[in-house]
């Protein structure tokens, strides 16, 4: 029961500072879940982010569900998910109640401008961390450039490929490359045995 309560409280705290969405949350999730609590590894966290990107819903919410399931099964997944949602629901209700009265105030507009800048920095930091761990050789750099180009220039390309299709294709290509590398490595090992 203590583990479930710990899951809930941890994700309440994480959910309360979920400004900027999933990728902006990566540094916080890494610090809290990998470094501090050791509930997962950075590699697993990146995998959860990848899967969370491909599934419906908020990336950070999906990640909380995966971590909760890993720690406490289905009940753990529910505790982590509900914990993650608790803070934002309360904050949104409070803001919705009072924001319309204060939205035109310069101090509120400046606060939101500052928050947007901070979110951009958090997202850039997450991208840099993901880049260091994901783009590790010439092939992954090539794959990155192709996917980035198809997504960044979709407005001028004759065919628009949805981002979900790009993610699925990249995953399939990654699996095929892994299988090819394993086959090549086992072939090298057999030659060394001869």
N, C-alpha and C positions, 0 to 999 in steps of 0.2 A: 504494500500500500504506500509506503514511503517513497518507493521508486516512481510510482505513478504520480504522486503529489509533486515530486521533484521535477518530473517531466512537465507537468502542468505549469508550475511556477516558472520554470526556466523559459518556457515558450510564451507565457504571459509577458515576461520582461522583454523577450525578443520581439514579440508582436507589437509592443508599445512603441518601439523605435523603428518600425518598418517603413521608414521614409524612403521612397525611391524604388520600391519593388525589390525583386529577387536579387539582381546582380549587385545592387547597392548594399544588400545585406550580406554578401559573401564574406567580407572581412570580419563582420561581427559574428556570423555563424562559425567561421573558422576559429576565431579567438575563443568563443564560448563552448562550442561543441567538440572541437579537435584539441585545442591547446589546454583549456581549463578542465573540461569534464572528461575528455578522452572517450566520448561516446561513439566516435567515428574517426576515420582517417581522412586526410585531405583528398586522397584519390577517390574514396567513397563519396565524399561530399561533392566533388566535381561530377561524379557519375549521377548522384541524386539531382544535381542542377540540370544535367543533360536530360535526364528522364523527365524532370519537372517542367522543362521547357517544352517537351513534346506532348505533355498531358494537359488536359483542360485545367484551368485555374491559375492561381497565383503561384509563381515558382517557389517562393519562400514558404508558402503554406504547404505545398506538395512536399518540400524537403522536410518540414516539421513532421508530416505524416509518415514519411519513410523512416526518419530517425526514431519516432515513437514506436513504430512497428518493430524496428530492430531491437529496441530496448525492452518493450513490454507486450509484443504481439498486437492483436487487434485492439485490445483495451488501451495499450500504450499509444497506439496510433490515434485513437479517439481523444485521449487526454492531451497529447501534444497538439493536435489539431484544434481542439476547443480552447486550449490555452493560448495558442497563437491568435485565435479570433477574438478572444475576450477583450483585450486592450483596444484594438482598432474599432470594435463595435461601440465601446463606451466613448472613445474619442470622437468617432464620427457622429454619434448621437448628440454629444455636447456641442461639437462644431456646427452641426446642422441647426441646432436650436438657437445658437447665438451668432453664427457667422453672418447671416443676412443682415443683422443689425450693425455689424462692425466691418463688413467687407470693404466699404468705401473709405475707411480711415487710412491715411497714409502709412501709419505705423504697421497696420496689418498687411498692406500691400508690400511694404519693404521687408517685412518678416518673411512673406512667401517668396520674394525675390532671393533673399538670403538662403532659404531652404532649398530652392531650385539649384543654386550654385553648389551648395554642399552635396546634393544628390548627384550632380554631374561628377564631382570629384570622387565620390564613393563608387560610382559606376566605372569611372576610368581606372581606379585602383583595382577593382574586381577584374576588369579586362586585362590589365597588366599581369595580375597573378595567374589568370587562366592562360594567357599567352605563354608565360614562362614554362608552365607545366604541360601545355598541349601542343605547341608548335616546337617540336623537338628535332626534326630532321628536314631534309629537302622535300620529301614527299608531303609531310604535313603542312609545310609552308606553301607548297603548290596547291594542295587541297584548300587551304585557307584563302589563298588569293582567288581561286576559281569561285568558291562559295561567296566570298566577300563581293567580288565583281558582279556576280549574278544578282545578288541582293541589292547592292548599292546602286547599280545602274538599271534596275528593272523598269524604271520610268521611261527609258529610251530604248530598251530592247524590244524586238518585235514579239517575243514570247515572255510572259511574266510567270515565273515559277514561284509558287507559294513557299514561304519560309519553312513550313512543315515538311514539304517535299524535299527541300534542300537538306534539312536535318536528317531525314530518313535515308536519303541517298548517301550522305556523308557517313552515316552509321554503317550502311551496307558496304561501302567502299572500305571503311576501317576494318570490318570483319574479314572481307576478302583479302586485304593486305596482311592481316594477322595470320590468316590461314596460309598464304603464300610464304610468309616469313618463317612460319613453323615448318612448312614442308621443305623449304630451302635449308633450314637449320638441321632438320633430321637427315636430309641428304648429305650434308657436310659431315655429320656425325658418323654416318654409315661409311663414307669414304675414309674417314680417319681410322675406323675399325679395321679396314682392309689392310 
